[in-house]
Amino acid sequence: MSLARIIRWEVDPTGAFDRALSPEEITNKLEERVGPEGRKLFEQFLRKVSKLQAQQQLEAQAQMGDPERSRERGPVLTRQPL
């Protein structure tokens, strides 16, 4: 019975993770590894994620009531029952 298993993980010796990469550097590195079609798919994915994030942000603002828009419209008046 083996209680532990050792897994060897090779780390890039060039120091690729010493600093954060810019989005352009990331897509260039991806294109080097998988080619221009992979880059195109990744860029489409990023556009879809950005669109989804913007949509979710708008929905959250609509649910919470955007404070910027509230000030533009003025106070909300409610009708009291007689």
C-alpha positions as CSV (number, residue, x, y, z in Angstrom):
1,M,0.0,0.0,0.0
2,S,1.3,3.4,-1.0
3,L,0.5,6.2,1.4
4,A,2.0,9.0,-0.7
5,R,3.0,9.3,-4.3
6,I,5.6,11.8,-5.5
7,I,4.8,13.7,-8.6
8,R,7.6,15.4,-10.4
9,W,6.6,18.8,-11.9
10,E,9.0,20.4,-14.3
11,V,9.3,24.1,-14.0
12,D,10.4,26.3,-16.8
13,P,14.1,27.1,-16.0
14,T,14.0,30.4,-18.0
15,G,12.2,32.2,-15.2
16,A,9.0,32.7,-17.2
17,F,7.0,33.3,-14.0
18,D,9.3,35.9,-12.5
19,R,7.0,38.7,-13.6
20,A,3.4,39.1,-14.8
21,L,3.0,39.1,-18.5
22,S,1.0,41.6,-20.4
23,P,-2.1,40.4,-22.3
24,E,-0.2,40.8,-25.6
25,E,2.7,38.8,-24.3
26,I,0.3,36.0,-23.2
27,T,-1.4,35.9,-26.6
28,N,2.0,35.9,-28.4
29,K,3.3,33.0,-26.2
30,L,0.0,31.1,-26.9
31,E,0.4,31.7,-30.6
32,E,4.0,30.3,-30.5
33,R,2.7,27.1,-28.8
34,V,-0.6,26.5,-30.7
35,G,-0.4,28.7,-33.8
36,P,-2.5,31.5,-35.2
37,E,-5.8,29.5,-35.1
38,G,-5.3,28.9,-31.3
39,R,-4.6,32.6,-30.9
40,K,-7.8,33.5,-32.8
41,L,-9.9,31.1,-30.7
42,F,-8.4,32.6,-27.5
43,E,-9.1,36.1,-28.6
44,Q,-12.7,35.2,-29.4
45,F,-13.0,33.6,-25.9
46,L,-11.7,36.8,-24.3
47,R,-14.2,38.9,-26.2
48,K,-17.1,36.6,-25.1
49,V,-15.9,36.8,-21.4
50,S,-15.7,40.6,-21.6
51,K,-19.2,40.8,-23.0
52,L,-20.5,38.5,-20.3
53,Q,-18.8,40.5,-17.6
54,A,-20.3,43.7,-18.9
55,Q,-23.7,42.2,-19.1
56,Q,-23.5,40.8,-15.5
57,Q,-22.3,44.2,-14.3
58,L,-25.3,46.0,-15.9
59,E,-27.7,43.4,-14.4
60,A,-26.2,43.9,-11.0
61,Q,-26.5,47.7,-11.3
62,A,-30.1,47.3,-12.4
63,Q,-30.9,45.1,-9.4
64,M,-29.1,47.4,-6.9
65,G,-30.2,50.6,-8.5
66,D,-27.3,52.6,-10.0
67,P,-26.6,55.5,-7.6
68,E,-25.3,57.7,-10.4
69,R,-28.5,57.3,-12.4
70,S,-30.6,57.8,-9.2
71,R,-29.1,61.3,-8.7
72,E,-29.8,62.2,-12.4
73,R,-33.5,61.3,-12.1
74,G,-34.1,62.9,-8.8
75,P,-35.9,61.4,-5.8
76,V,-38.4,58.6,-6.3
77,L,-41.9,59.6,-5.3
78,T,-44.2,56.9,-4.1
79,R,-48.0,57.2,-3.8
80,Q,-49.4,56.7,-0.3
81,P,-52.8,54.8,0.1
82,L,-55.7,57.0,1.1
